[in-house]
Amino acid sequence: MQIKKNILSGEEYPLILAPMAELSHRGIRELIHGWGGCSVFFTEMISASGLRANSPFERYYTDFGPTPSKTIAQITGSTTEDIIRAADILLEYDITGIDINMGCSAPEIRKKGGGSAWLTREKEVLYMLRIIKNTMPQNKTLSVKLRLPAEKEMSDFAMFLQKICNSGIDFISIHPKTSKEKHDRPARWQHLKELKRFINIPLIANGNITDCSTLLSRKEEYKPEGIMIGRKAIQSPWFFSLARKRMSGDKSPFTVDIEGEGIKAIELIKRYQPPEFWLSRIKRFFLYYTKNLFWGHNLFIKIKNSSTTEEIEKHFLEYFLKNPQEKIKEEK
């Protein structure tokens, strides 16, 4: 089963950038695009209420470059009205589709009824999806991304999934953790085998893909129609390129200029994000990117405590003056 419409390019197995707050913005998408990109880019969460109110930063959230035709806008909101109206606004853009966030576990979002709190609001969810589906052009996709429920039995959740799939959406993404489980908790992929029996549309699986061997084994064992990559794609923006090579059987050396890509990330964030966001977005990126380095934790502490982007760049470059052997990394 393949994902419908314009998400796939040829016969490429879908490898998808996950929606991540403060990470899946245009700057990071540009960095990944420089390595050949991925099958589909998800944006970071776009606030439905903020979009409707035309808040001053929304133009950065609705910058769908570098490839709008391979980009899905993810909406987060706590009311059906907000999400329906936000979807109407986003459909005016040249994007490949819209995704509804029903998986975010952030307490401040859940308390308002958004994110994974939607898993307890079945009637509203089905109503909302039907309304949006009726307004969707044929060439755009509608999808849902969710987690496992903390409040429902798995059998009840399976029935809920079946109803969502029958609402007319084009595919569904599942991160097999509950809303109460943090990022360092392993995703429970084994649940996907059972849940797949109730899903009659393409399933995108997400969670704890840390290297190519894990990606290949998950693809083979669980057979999702696509795999979504999150934090690994931030740690290694070249991961999609590397994964495509390894999936094709190409085992040739793959080298990366760690120093050069880090500087490029800073430049792209400053180019495509407002100055008010520079420090938070750059620090968020280096939280993961410094994992490529032996003394990365010490470097990140310096970056975290920096008060300017110039100070961050200074600490980053000084690291390689002291550790020149780490400038170039060979990936497996």
N, C-alpha and C positions, 0 to 999 in steps of 0.2 A: 504494500500500500504506500503510495507516495503522497506527499503534501500537495494540495491543489494549487492551481493558479500560478503566480509568478515567483514563488519562493525558491524553487529549485532552478539551478542553471545546468541544463543537460542532465546527466545521470549522477551528478555528485551526491554522495551521501551527506545529508544535512548536518553540518557542524555550526552551532549557533551561539552567538555571544549573549550571555544572560543579562537581564535587566538588573543593574546594581546601583543603588543610590550613591551619588557623588563619584561614580566610576564609569558608567556606560554612556558618557556624554560625547560630544563630537570630537574633542581632543583625543581621547583614548581610541575612539573609532578610527580616527585618521591614522593613529600610530599602527593599529592592526591592519588597516587598509594598505599601508606601505609594505606590508609583508604578503600582500595578495588577498587580504580580507578573509571573510568567512561566508558561509552560505546565506546567513541572515543576521543582521544586527538588531538587537532589542535596545531601545533607549532606556535610560534610567526612568524611574517612576515619574510620571507627569501628573501633578495635582489637578484633579478635575475641577475643584472649586477655584484654584488659582488660575486655571486656564479660562474659566468662565468669567472671572473678575478682571481678566487681562492684567494680571500683576506684572510689575516692571521687569521681572527676570524671565517671563514666559517665552520671550523670543529666543532665549538660549536653549530652552527645553524643546522648542519646536524647530530648531536647526537640525534637519535630518540628514545633513551631509555626513560623509562624502558620497554615499550611494543611497539616496532616498528610496529608489526602487527595490532595495534589498533591506529596508529598514522598517521595523514594526514599532509603533508608538505604544508604550504601555501606560495605561491610565490607573491611577489609584484614587479612590474616593470612598465616602461613607454613606452616600445616598444614591438611590437609583436615578433620581432626577439629575444630580450632578454628573454622573457617569454617562448617562444618555446624551445630555447636552454637550459634554466634552467630546464625545465620540462624533457628534455632528460637526463640531469645529475641526477636528482632526481629519475628517474625511475630505476636507477641502485641500489638504496637502497631498503632494505626490509621493505617497508612501505605499508600502506593500500591504499594510494591514494595521489592525488595532488589537491590542491584548488587554484583558481586564485582570488586574492584580487581585488575586484571592489567596495569596500565600505569604504576604509580608507579616513577619512576626513581631515587628517593632511595637512595644507596648503602647506608645502614644497613638499609633495608627489603629491598633486593635480596639483600644478603649472607645474610639469614636465610631467603631463599627466597620472600619475598612480592613484591607488586607485579609488575613486568615479568618477574621470574624465573619466574613461572608459565608463561610462553611456552615454557619448555624442559621442562615437566612435563606433557606431553599426557595420558598415561593418568590421572594424578591429577586433572587438570582435568575430564576427561569423567566420571570416577567421581563427583566432588564435585557437579557440576551435575546429574547424574541423581538423586542422593540428595536434594538440595535441591528439585529440581523435583517430586519425588514427594510432598513435604510442603507444597507451595505451595497456598494456597486459590485458587479460580478467579478471585477478584476482585483478586489481587495479581500483580505482574509480577516476573519474574526476568530479570536482564540482566547483561552483562559489559562492562566498559570496559577497553580495552587500547591499546597502542601498536604500532608496527611492530617487528619483531624485529631485534635487533642480531646474534643468533646463528644465525638461520635464513635460508635462501634464500627469496625472495619466493614461489616456486612451492610450496615446502613450507609456508610460512605460509598460503597460500591454501587448501591442503588441510586444515590445522589449523582455519582459520576455518570451513570447510564443516562439519567435524565438530562444532564448537561450536554452530553454528546449528542443526544437526540434533539437538542434545541436548534441545531443548524450550524453550530460553530464548525470551523474547518479543521482545527487540531487542538490538542490539549497538552500542556506541559506540566509535569509533576516533579516536584522536589520531594523525595520520600523521607521527609522529617516532619515532625509535628511543630506547631507554632511555639511549643515550650522548649524545643531543642535548639541549642546554639550552633554556631557555624563549625565549631570543632568536633561536634558529635557526628559520627559516621552516618551517611545517608543509608537508609534501609532499602536497598534496591530489590531485595527478595520479595517485597510486597508488590512490586510491579508485575511479577509473573501472574499473581492471582488477580490483580486489578485489571490486567490487560484483557481478561475474559469479558469484562463489562464495557470495554471501550471499542467502539466500531468506527473510530476515526483515527488518524495518525496520532501516535503518542511520542512526545519529546521528553526524554528523561534527563534529569539534572541532578548533580550532587557529587562532590568529592572526586572529580576527575583530576588526578594529580600528575599523570604522565601518560605517555602514549600506550604503554602496555596495559594500563588500567582502562583507557578508552577502548582499546581493541577487545579486551576481555569482556567489558560491559556490553559492547555492541554485539558480540558473538553470543553471550549467555542470555541476555534479556531481550534482544532483538527489537529495540525501540525504532521507530521510523526516523529518528534523529536524536542527536545528543547535544545538550546545552552545556557550555563551558562558562564558568563564572570566574572565581578568583585566580585560577591558574592562567587565564587569559590576561590578567593584569600583571601577575608575576612574570609571565612570558608572553608578551604581545605577539611573538612569532609562533605561538603554539599551534595555531590553525595551519600555518604553512608546514611546520614540522609534522603535524599529524597527518596531513594529506600525503606527504612523502612516505611516511611509515605505513600508512594504510595501502599504498600502492605497491609496497614491497621494496621501496627505495631505501637502502640502509647506508647511503653515502654520508660522509661527514657533514654536519650542519653546525656552522659557527656563527656566533652573535657578538657584535660589538656592544658589550654591556654598558660601557661608559657613554658611547655615542647615542644609544637608544634612550638612556636616561635623560641626557641633555635635550634630545629631541622631544621627549615627553613634556618637559618643562616648557619648551617653546610652544608646543601645540596647545597646551592648557592655557597659556597666556594669550594665544592667538584667538582661541574659540570660546573662552569663558570670560565673564565680567571680572574686573579687578577685585571685586568683593569676594569672589570665589577662589582666587588664585591659591592662597595659602592652604585652605582646607582641601581643595582638590589635589594639589601637589603632594601634600602630606599623606592624603588617603592613598594615592598611587604608590608612594614609596613605602608605605606600610607593607605592601606585597612585593614590590620590585626588589627591595633590599634582601629578600630571601635568596636571591641569586648569589649573594656574597658571603664569604666565610665569616667575616665580622659584620655582617649586615645588621644584626640587632643593635650593636653599638652605634653604627652609622645612623640607623633610624631614630635612636634616642636624640642624637644631635639635630636631625632634621625636624623631629617633633617639637623640639624646644626652640627652633628658629623663629624669628619674628618677621623676616622678609624672605622673598623668593631668592634674592641675591645671596643671602646667607645660606640658604639650602643648597644652591648651586656650588657655592664655595666649599661646603662640607663634602659634597658629592665628588667634586674634582680632587680635593685633597686626599680622599680615600684611595684613589688610583695612583696618586703620586707616591703613597706609602705602600701600595699593593699593586704594582703594575702588572703582575702576573694574572690578575683577575679581570683585566680589561676585556679580554676575549674569552668567551666561554664556548666549549664544544658540547652540544646537546646530543643525547642518545636517542 
